[in-house]
């Protein structure tokens, strides 16, 4: 059995938030397998790493040879 175990619900949701905006940007007829892995190496617990992971994925794919349009993610909120 792997040391990490099964992914938690938060990790699954983060993966979906990264995958869903990118998937429609691949051109029609692009059938090559693309795998993106994002690891959080350090976190202070105050900042949400999901947004940075999605943006890092977008930058990594733009720098690669994969024919993909631009995508980015941001979160808005209001603080009282």
Secondary structure, DSSP 4 states (H G I P E B T S, - for coil): --SS-SPPHHHHHHHHHHHHHHHTTBPTT---------------SSS-HHHHHHHHHHHHHHHSSS-B------------
